Amino acid sequence: MRKQQGATFLSWMATASVVIFSLVTAVKLVPGYLEFRAVKSLAHDIAMNPSMKSASKQQIKAKVDDYLNINGLYTLTSDAFSVEPVPGKKNVRELVVHYESRKNWLANIDFLTTFHYSIELGKAGDT
């Protein structure tokens, strides 16, 4: 007599549920990380502009608003960006991005992701 091989119906359902669970999680989390990648890119572009080293906070916030509108990042505001002095360096400032993103996952369970990035202003002019 020949022995049967293969997965049972329950093992197929368990495998399918794990795959679906993973896909739903990825679909919810990946866009947030892609958005953060775009935010890092725009912060880098702004910070690498040599004129930003001596720009006022209002000028930098206006530039951030322009970049956010151009890139279609309407979920963020310029309030997520701040200009702060670099600790240990005199007359050097950095552009800091810090924000949280909350995404609904399943029913009443949410993902809360926190993003933080900082870069020195006007660094491209210091070569």
N, CA, C and O of each residue as an XYZ file, in Angstrom:
508
protein
N       0.822     -1.167      0.000
C       0.000      0.000      0.000
C       0.882      1.252      0.000
O       1.924      1.299      0.655
N       0.449      2.240     -0.733
C       1.212      3.470     -0.908
C       0.805      4.516      0.145
O      -0.381      4.704      0.414
N       1.819      5.203      0.743
C       1.562      6.193      1.774
C       1.285      7.558      1.126
O       1.976      7.957      0.188
N       0.283      8.258      1.628
C      -0.047      9.583      1.091
C       0.954     10.625      1.567
O       1.466     10.562      2.684
N       1.221     11.596      0.676
C       2.126     12.689      1.005
C       1.439     14.004      0.665
O       0.507     14.050     -0.138
N       1.921     15.071      1.294
C       1.357     16.382      0.999
C       0.801     17.028      2.250
O       0.777     16.441      3.332
N       0.359     18.246      2.063
C      -0.148     19.028      3.175
C      -1.655     18.801      3.338
O      -2.373     18.556      2.368
N      -2.097     18.886      4.558
C      -3.524     18.754      4.822
C      -4.208     20.097      4.585
O      -3.552     21.122      4.399
N      -5.516     20.068      4.595
C      -6.276     21.291      4.393
C      -5.946     22.317      5.478
O      -5.807     23.503      5.177
N      -5.820     21.885      6.722
C      -5.514     22.802      7.821
C      -4.122     23.420      7.675
O      -3.946     24.605      7.961
N      -3.150     22.652      7.244
C      -1.809     23.218      7.067
C      -1.787     24.210      5.901
O      -1.054     25.197      5.953
N      -2.581     23.963      4.845
C      -2.696     24.923      3.744
C      -3.347     26.213      4.227
O      -2.910     27.302      3.856
N      -4.379     26.102      5.043
C      -5.048     27.298      5.571
C      -4.130     28.073      6.515
O      -4.132     29.304      6.494
N      -3.360     27.392      7.327
C      -2.419     28.058      8.228
C      -1.342     28.791      7.424
O      -0.988     29.925      7.748
N      -0.831     28.152      6.391
C       0.175     28.784      5.536
C      -0.409     29.999      4.822
O       0.228     31.050      4.756
N      -1.611     29.856      4.292
C      -2.256     30.975      3.589
C      -2.521     32.135      4.542
O      -2.357     33.293      4.156
N      -2.926     31.852      5.772
C      -3.200     32.932      6.720
C      -1.919     33.664      7.109
O      -1.940     34.884      7.276
N      -0.815     32.955      7.255
C       0.465     33.599      7.562
C       0.912     34.484      6.402
O       1.410     35.588      6.619
N       0.737     34.007      5.180
C       1.104     34.789      3.997
C       0.227     36.041      3.893
O       0.740     37.133      3.646
N      -1.067     35.896      4.075
C      -1.985     37.046      4.005
C      -1.681     38.033      5.125
O      -1.681     39.243      4.898
N      -1.426     37.540      6.311
C      -1.061     38.375      7.454
C       0.196     39.192      7.147
O       0.243     40.389      7.431
N       1.196     38.557      6.576
C       2.440     39.237      6.211
C       2.215     40.271      5.121
O       2.782     41.362      5.183
N       1.405     39.955      4.134
C       1.127     40.890      3.053
C       0.363     42.124      3.552
O       0.672     43.248      3.158
N      -0.615     41.914      4.401
C      -1.374     43.042      4.949
C      -0.444     43.950      5.760
O      -0.530     45.174      5.668
N       0.431     43.352      6.541
C       1.391     44.130      7.322
C       2.318     44.926      6.410
O       2.560     46.107      6.659
N       2.836     44.304      5.368
C       3.735     44.994      4.433
C       3.018     46.124      3.702
O       3.580     47.205      3.529
N       1.785     45.883      3.275
C       1.021     46.908      2.556
C       0.762     48.115      3.451
O       0.695     49.241      2.957
N       0.618     47.905      4.741
C       0.370     49.017      5.665
C       1.651     49.757      6.042
O       1.612     50.975      6.215
N       2.794     49.061      6.177
C       4.019     49.677      6.656
C       4.910     50.267      5.563
O       5.523     51.313      5.778
N       4.995     49.639      4.426
C       5.923     50.071      3.374
C       5.675     51.503      2.914
O       6.652     52.231      2.742
N       4.437     51.965      2.700
C       4.247     53.358      2.264
C       4.806     54.389      3.249
O       5.291     55.437      2.823
N       4.748     54.119      4.528
C       5.305     55.032      5.520
C       6.814     55.161      5.391
O       7.363     56.255      5.522
N       7.481     54.049      5.136
C       8.925     54.088      4.969
C       9.311     54.731      3.637
O      10.342     55.399      3.554
N       8.516     54.542      2.615
C       8.766     55.228      1.343
C       8.583     56.734      1.493
O       9.342     57.516      0.921
N       7.574     57.138      2.262
C       7.375     58.556      2.536
C       8.566     59.132      3.296
O       9.019     60.235      2.988
N       9.078     58.400      4.283
C      10.234     58.871      5.042
C      11.466     58.986      4.152
O      12.281     59.891      4.325
N      11.595     58.083      3.219
C      12.713     58.166      2.274
C      12.625     59.454      1.453
O      13.644     60.101      1.213
N      11.428     59.829      1.022
C      11.233     61.083      0.285
C      11.513     62.283      1.189
O      12.087     63.274      0.738
N      11.115     62.203      2.449
C      11.367     63.289      3.399
C      12.868     63.449      3.631
O      13.368     64.574      3.667
N      13.591     62.345      3.787
C      15.042     62.410      3.948
C      15.692     63.046      2.730
O      16.618     63.847      2.858
N      15.206     62.687      1.557
C      15.760     63.229      0.321
C      15.551     64.736      0.239
O      16.472     65.468     -0.123
N      14.359     65.206      0.568
C      14.116     66.651      0.498
C      14.887     67.391      1.576
O      15.356     68.503      1.330
N      15.036     66.812      2.768
C      15.839     67.444      3.816
C      17.299     67.531      3.376
O      17.974     68.530      3.622
N      17.769     66.485      2.732
C      19.146     66.476      2.230
C      19.320     67.543      1.151
O      20.320     68.261      1.158
N      18.368     67.661      0.226
C      18.450     68.670     -0.836
C      18.465     70.083     -0.260
O      19.227     70.936     -0.716
N      17.636     70.324      0.726
C      17.596     71.654      1.350
C      18.898     71.932      2.099
O      19.460     73.022      1.985
N      19.373     70.959      2.857
C      20.579     71.158      3.663
C      21.828     71.318      2.807
O      22.764     72.004      3.218
N      21.868     70.708      1.640
C      23.050     70.793      0.790
C      23.147     72.114      0.034
O      24.169     72.398     -0.591
N      22.091     72.922      0.085
C      22.119     74.237     -0.548
C      22.994     75.159      0.304
O      22.671     75.395      1.468
N      24.100     75.688     -0.250
C      25.009     76.521      0.555
C      24.342     77.767      1.143
O      24.775     78.258      2.185
N      23.305     78.281      0.497
C      22.653     79.486      1.013
C      21.839     79.205      2.277
O      21.479     80.144      2.988
N      21.544     77.958      2.570
C      20.760     77.617      3.748
C      21.567     77.747      5.038
O      20.994     77.803      6.126
N      22.884     77.795      4.921
C      23.716     77.903      6.116
C      23.440     79.204      6.855
O      23.451     79.234      8.085
N      23.190     80.287      6.106
C      22.955     81.585      6.735
C      21.486     82.012      6.669
O      21.153     83.128      7.068
N      20.611     81.147      6.174
C      19.193     81.488      6.036
C      18.515     81.514      7.404
O      18.927     80.821      8.334
N      17.475     82.322      7.501
C      16.716     82.381      8.745
C      15.801     81.151      8.854
O      15.591     80.425      7.883
N      15.270     80.945     10.047
C      14.369     79.807     10.257
C      13.127     79.921      9.387
O      12.630     78.914      8.885
N      12.619     81.140      9.201
C      11.428     81.343      8.370
C      11.726     81.006      6.911
O      10.886     80.414      6.233
N      12.901     81.370      6.420
C      13.276     81.046      5.045
C      13.403     79.538      4.858
O      12.997     78.988      3.834
N      13.965     78.890      5.847
C      14.119     77.423      5.760
C      12.749     76.755      5.805
O      12.495     75.825      5.039
N      11.857     77.215      6.694
C      10.498     76.652      6.766
C       9.747     76.875      5.451
O       9.013     75.995      5.002
N       9.927     78.052      4.830
C       9.282     78.324      3.539
C       9.807     77.374      2.468
O       9.039     76.888      1.638
N      11.104     77.109      2.483
C      11.697     76.182      1.515
C      11.177     74.769      1.753
O      10.896     74.039      0.802
N      11.049     74.385      3.015
C      10.500     73.060      3.353
C       9.066     72.941      2.852
O       8.699     71.929      2.256
N       8.245     73.978      3.092
C       6.861     73.967      2.599
C       6.811     73.811      1.087
O       5.992     73.055      0.566
N       7.683     74.523      0.380
C       7.729     74.413     -1.082
C       8.053     72.981     -1.505
O       7.400     72.428     -2.390
N       9.060     72.384     -0.871
C       9.448     71.020     -1.219
C       8.337     70.017     -0.892
O       8.094     69.084     -1.657
N       7.663     70.214      0.251
C       6.576     69.300      0.618
C       5.441     69.370     -0.394
O       4.880     68.340     -0.766
N       5.099     70.577     -0.843
C       4.036     70.732     -1.839
C       4.438     70.161     -3.185
O       3.629     69.510     -3.846
N       5.668     70.393     -3.600
C       6.141     69.891     -4.891
C       6.149     68.367     -4.903
O       5.782     67.747     -5.902
N       6.565     67.769     -3.800
C       6.663     66.307     -3.735
C       5.350     65.637     -3.361
O       5.281     64.409     -3.312
N       4.305     66.418     -3.095
C       3.001     65.836     -2.794
C       2.929     65.174     -1.430
O       2.127     64.261     -1.231
N       3.737     65.610     -0.501
C       3.725     65.048      0.853
C       2.781     65.866      1.724
O       3.213     66.633      2.584
N       1.491     65.689      1.486
C       0.479     66.498      2.152
C       0.178     66.029      3.566
O      -0.499     66.735      4.313
N       0.660     64.862      3.947
C       0.419     64.371      5.297
C       1.340     65.041      6.310
O       1.086     64.983      7.513
N       2.414     65.679      5.830
C       3.362     66.359      6.707
C       3.211     67.868      6.590
O       2.758     68.386      5.570
N       3.595     68.554      7.640
C       3.670     70.011      7.600
C       5.096     70.418      7.960
O       5.904     69.591      8.383
N       5.384     71.676      7.788
C       6.727     72.146      8.123
C       6.971     72.118      9.635
O       8.100     72.324     10.080
N       5.929     71.867     10.423
C       6.096     71.756     11.878
C       6.912     70.527     12.269
O       7.462     70.478     13.369
N       6.996     69.542     11.387
C       7.799     68.352     11.658
C       9.290     68.646     11.511
O      10.128     67.846     11.926
N       9.619     69.796     10.921
C      11.003     70.188     10.689
C      11.385     71.282     11.679
O      10.571     72.145     12.008
N      12.615     71.241     12.146
C      13.118     72.300     13.010
C      14.584     72.552     12.690
O      15.280     71.689     12.155
N      15.030     73.737     13.026
C      16.428     74.109     12.846
C      17.018     74.264     14.239
O      16.549     75.067     15.045
N      18.065     73.472     14.508
C      18.650     73.456     15.840
C      20.164     73.561     15.743
O      20.746     73.146     14.741
N      20.816     74.113     16.774
C      22.276     74.162     16.770
C      22.859     72.761     16.950
O      22.300     71.924     17.659
N      23.987     72.530     16.296
C      24.670     71.240     16.427
C      25.441     71.251     17.738
O      26.244     72.156     17.966
N      25.219     70.271     18.602
C      25.934     70.244     19.886
C      27.450     70.110     19.660
O      27.907     69.266     18.889
N      28.198     70.950     20.343
C      29.654     70.863     20.262
C      30.268     71.644     19.118
O      31.493     71.718     19.027
N      29.461     72.232     18.236
C      29.993     73.012     17.117
C      29.414     74.421     17.201
O      28.212     74.605     17.389
N      30.279     75.391     17.061
C      29.842     76.782     17.156
C      29.344     77.273     15.805
O      29.948     76.986     14.772
N      28.246     78.011     15.817
C      27.660     78.617     14.610
C      27.324     77.600     13.523
O      27.352     77.930     12.338
N      27.013     76.390     13.909
C      26.600     75.354     12.955
C      25.204     74.895     13.352
O      24.946     74.575     14.512
N      24.304     74.869     12.366
C      22.931     74.441     12.611
C      22.621     73.195     11.783
O      23.297     72.895     10.799
N      21.594     72.490     12.206
C      21.165     71.315     11.467
C      19.656     71.355     11.268
O      18.913     71.915     12.075
N      19.231     70.748     10.175
C      17.806     70.593      9.882
C      17.377     69.249     10.450
O      17.913     68.207     10.071
N      16.413     69.277     11.357
C      15.970     68.067     12.042
C      14.530     67.762     11.630
O      13.666     68.639     11.646
N      14.292     66.512     11.262
C      12.947     66.050     10.929
C      12.564     65.017     11.972
O      13.283     64.042     12.188
N      11.431     65.236     12.616
C      10.952     64.272     13.613
C       9.428     64.254     13.560
O       8.774     65.265     13.814
N       8.875     63.094     13.228
C       7.418     62.973     13.180
C       7.009     61.528     13.419
O       7.812     60.601     13.316
N       5.731     61.370     13.742
C       5.149     60.049     13.954
C       4.075     59.810     12.911
O       3.392     60.735     12.471
N       3.941     58.568     12.529
C       2.924     58.198     11.552
C       2.102     57.052     12.138
O       2.653     56.035     12.562
N       0.800     57.224     12.159
C      -0.094     56.192     12.689
C      -0.901     55.605     11.533
O      -1.597     56.327     10.819
N      -0.801     54.295     11.360
C      -1.535     53.595     10.304
C      -2.420     52.525     10.930
O      -1.973     51.746     11.772
N      -3.672     52.497     10.510
C      -4.589     51.464     10.965
C      -4.124     50.126     10.409
O      -3.767     50.026      9.235
N      -4.128     49.110     11.241
C      -3.674     47.795     10.796
C      -4.851     46.840     10.668
O      -5.317     46.588      9.556
N      -5.325     46.321     11.745
C      -6.470     45.417     11.748
C      -7.427     45.856     12.849
O      -7.026     46.023     14.001
N      -8.673     46.038     12.494
C      -9.721     46.459     13.446
C      -9.280     47.702     14.198
O      -9.115     48.759     13.588
N      -9.085     47.603     15.514
C      -8.696     48.779     16.297
C      -7.224     48.749     16.698
O      -6.835     49.389     17.676
N      -6.414     48.019     15.959
C      -4.979     47.936     16.222
C      -4.261     48.814     15.196
O      -4.488     48.687     13.993
N      -3.387     49.714     15.687
C      -2.662     50.634     14.820
C      -1.165     50.390     14.908
O      -0.651     49.882     15.905
N      -0.478     50.771     13.825
C       0.980     50.836     13.829
C       1.358     52.286     14.103
O       0.833     53.189     13.451
N       2.246     52.525     15.041
C       2.776     53.855     15.289
C       4.268     53.796     14.990
O       5.025     53.130     15.696
N       4.682     54.494     13.946
C       6.090     54.521     13.573
C       6.616     55.929     13.805
O       5.948     56.912     13.485
N       7.808     56.018     14.360
C       8.458     57.285     14.640
C       9.666     57.419     13.734
O      10.479     56.502     13.625
N       9.778     58.572     13.082
C      10.878     58.811     12.158
C      11.679     60.013     12.629
O      11.105     61.011     13.064
N      12.993     59.926     12.547
C      13.879     61.009     12.957
C      15.081     61.041     12.013
O      15.677     60.010     11.705
N      15.421     62.250     11.564
C      16.576     62.433     10.680
C      17.103     63.841     10.886
O      16.322     64.778     11.049
N      18.415     63.998     10.880
C      18.998     65.331     10.987
C      20.211     65.418     10.078
O      20.933     64.443      9.872
N      20.419     66.637      9.529
C      21.534     66.875      8.638
C      21.999     68.311      8.804
O      21.196     69.226      8.987
N      23.300     68.489      8.738
C      23.904     69.811      8.914
C      23.577     70.712      7.739
O      23.650     70.285      6.587
N      23.216     71.952      8.020
C      22.832     72.910      6.970
C      24.058     73.471      6.258
O      25.069     73.775      6.891
N      23.962     73.604      4.944
C      25.016     74.225      4.141
C      26.300     73.453      4.064
O      27.357     74.034      3.821
N      26.238     72.155      4.264
C      27.445     71.339      4.286
C      28.134     71.294      2.927
O      29.354     71.148      2.859
N      27.366     71.418      1.843
C      27.955     71.345      0.497
C      28.921     72.502      0.252
O      29.861     72.357     -0.530
N      28.711     73.635      0.897
C      29.577     74.782      0.713
C      30.870     74.695      1.511
O      31.722     75.575      1.385
N      31.043     73.659      2.328
C      32.219     73.537      3.202
C      33.311     72.648      2.636
O      34.152     72.171      3.398
N      33.335     72.408      1.344
C      34.329     71.482      0.784
C      35.720     72.035      0.796
O      36.654     71.365      0.356
